[in-house]
């Protein structure tokens, strides 16, 4: 007979105090213990193992880092990163306990996905729940993202993933039969259409609660640009009050806890440059459904340097969006648009805010491509209204913009969110400039979206709001030798030098003849 074996028990160590370690680990809880700490020696903790930290009834799971510098954390302390400190919600010096963490329950499902198996509804719910609760380390998150990308999710799996992501956070209910939203899959610099579509559609009377993300790898997101005009980090109660009074808002969505697992997944997708169709669909639709949208207009730009580069690819993506939206009871209108070049002239928060305000004021200097695209998207949303005949939306949107009603609506929203006093006629741009000029005469036959975005980021955007790229010519326009193609703005010499080096490697502009300008079929 084999001797009885006592079941394993998890020991909890007390006697430590909490220390805030001011490191932003971006959606990951990280704990720090000194190598000579008794806990490390007694429990056999190793770097990157998982620990459970408890304090005053709060509990988090964290990835452990072992340090040798007592100035970071002492032997009787446990340090935690900024995210972890905020979740524990206790003061530094508070007594805490630490113990080895049990692995997330969904790990077996993760391993099956790594092996290429198809997962079911419950598998995705368990995985996404653990991700939203920050139970996954960055290594495990990366494994999930790569596994989903390698063995591409089928459309049923994308639906299960979307459903699980919606369930992972708050879901808003505006108690309205028609709540509209608009989204672009991204990849096009400028393209600040949301800041025009919202006031136009809200002025028509439709409910349009626009919550947007900040830029991660682009020179500006809608939230970054709107922040030039007004506060975007709004308490949830204030946000809902603004929407009810003014029919719309333009706010940062991070505070609303809408599909929080998506933000965690993005933290590893973007550095890996992974944007698989299934994960893109789940990310976008989960956010919109969680925000309470009933009707969505989705912009898919196509072009040589856009995310989607051919019409067959755009149509495949459209069908996947439509399938999942239908299963989630979301009315979806997909629009395929011109993604051959940046939209508008400015690339960077202040420059893009300038373009938006010039369009709203019907200023003759306003970029016409931004105006026209915004009107057409706004028109498609207005046509969601049952009392608007199909095809009439564009003219209604144009009348709202031309009459000044959209400008008045935008000013009301800006004031409600907390106006910042932006003067778009004299915008505060970076004082250091670099002019990139045409090496020869010709016609602009190509503008590389990726390179222009990279140059704007190297110049300091979006963190430096006045940094970015100001385009002087667009696709199809003739230029003389030595004519300025675009102007780079920066606030710091190092940023300007980084941008200068990037421009020297590749300006992002191609010159040729008018016959060489590429054409793409788009829906408007």
C-alpha positions, 0 to 999 in steps of 0.5 A, a space after each residue: 500500500 502506498 503511503 498517504 500523501 497530504 494534499 498540497 497547500 498554498 502558504 501565505 506570507 505576511 509581514 511585508 508592507 506595500 511600496 509603490 514602484 513608479 513604473 508603467 507596465 501597461 495593463 500588466 500587474 508586476 510585483 517586485 521582491 528583493 532577492 534577499 527577502 525571506 519570502 523569496 528564499 522560503 517560497 522559492 520564488 523565481 523571476 516571472 513566476 506569478 504571485 497573489 498579493 492581498 491588502 485590505 480585502 483587495 487581491 491581485 495576481 502579478 508577475 514577479 520581478 526579483 531585484 537586487 537594489 534596495 532603493 527599489 524595494 527593501 527586504 521587508 517590502 513588496 513593490 508593485 507597478 502603477 497598474 497594480 498599485 491602482 488596483 489594490 487601492 491602498 496607501 504605501 506602507 500598508 500591510 500586505 500578504 503574498 502567496 504563490 498564485 494558482 494558474 488561470 483556469 483557462 490555461 488548458 484552453 489556451 494550450 489547445 489553441 496553441 496546438 491549433 484546435 478550434 475553441 468553443 464559446 465557453 473556452 473563449 469566455 474563460 480565456 477573456 475573463 482571465 485576460 480582463 482580470 489580468 490573470 495572464 502574463 504578457 508571455 501568455 497574452 502573446 501566446 494567445 494572440 499569436 495562436 489566434 493569428 497563426 491558426 486563423 479563427 473561423 467566423 464562429 470563433 470570431 463571434 464567440 470571441 466578440 461575445 466574450 469581450 463584450 461580456 468582460 466589461 460594462 455594457 451601456 444602455 441608452 434606452 433609445 431605439 437608435 444609437 449610432 456610431 462610426 469607426 475606421 479600421 485605421 492605418 490612414 494618417 489624419 482622417 479625423 472624420 469622427 470629429 466632424 461626423 459626431 457634431 453633424 449627426 448629433 445636430 440632426 438629433 441622433 444619439 452618438 456617444 463616441 468613445 475613442 482610444 488614444 494613439 498607440 502606434 499612430 501620430 494621433 487618435 481621435 481622443 488625442 486630437 479632441 483633447 486639444 479642444 476639450 477634456 476627454 477623460 470624463 467620469 462616466 456620469 458626466 459622459 452620459 449626462 453630456 450625451 443625453 443633453 447634446 446627443 453626442 460626445 467625443 471622449 476617451 473610452 478607457 474610463 468607461 470599462 468597455 470591453 476591457 480585455 480588448 485594451 489588454 490584448 492590444 498591449 501585445 498586438 501592437 508591438 508585434 504588429 499583429 492585426 489579424 482579421 478575426 481579432 480586428 473584428 472582435 476588437 472593433 465590434 465588442 467596443 461598439 456593442 458595449 458602448 450601446 450602439 445599435 447602428 454602426 457605419 464602418 470605414 475600410 480604407 484600401 490603398 497601397 500602404 493602407 491596412 487593406 490593400 486590395 478590393 478582394 481583401 476588403 470584401 472578405 473583411 466586410 463579410 466577416 464584419 457583417 456575419 459577426 454584427 448580424 449574430 450580435 444584433 448590430 445593424 452594420 453598414 460597411 463603406 470601402 473608401 480611398 486609403 491611398 494617402 492621408 486624409 486632410 493636411 495635418 498629421 498630429 493632434 494640433 494639426 488635425 484639430 486645426 483641419 477639423 475646425 476649418 471644415 466646421 467653419 466652412 473656411 475656404 482653406 479647409 481640406 476638401 477631402 476631409 470635408 467630403 469624406 466626413 459628409 458622406 459618412 455622416 450621411 450614411 449614419 443619418 440614413 439609419 433614421 427611419 424618417 430619412 429616405 435612402 440617398 438623402 443623407 449626404 444633402 442633409 449632412 451638407 446642409 447641417 455643416 453649411 448652415 453652421 449647426 454642426 459648428 454650434 453643436 461642436 462648440 456645445 459639446 466642447 464646452 460641456 466636456 471642458 473647453 481648453 481654449 484652442 485657437 485654430 487660426 494660430 495653432 501652437 505648433 512645434 517651433 522647430 521645423 523641417 521642410 521636405 522639398 521635391 527633388 525634381 518637377 513632376 506629379 505626386 503619384 504616391 504618398 506612403 501612409 506608413 512613412 508619413 505616420 512614422 515621421 510624425 511620431 518621430 517628431 514627437 506626436 502624439 505626446 507633443 501635441 504641436 508636433 507632426 507633419 503638415 502636408 502641402 501637396 496631395 496625390 495627383 498634384 503637380 510640383 516644381 523642383 524644390 517645392 515644399 512637399 510637407 513641413 515637419 514640426 517638432 518641439 525638441 531638437 532630438 525629435 527633429 533630428 530623428 524625423 530628419 533622418 527618417 525623411 533622408 531615408 525615405 520622404 514618403 512621396 513618389 513623383 512621376 507623371 499624371 498617368 502613373 497616379 494609382 486608382 482604386 475603386 471605392 464606394 464613394 
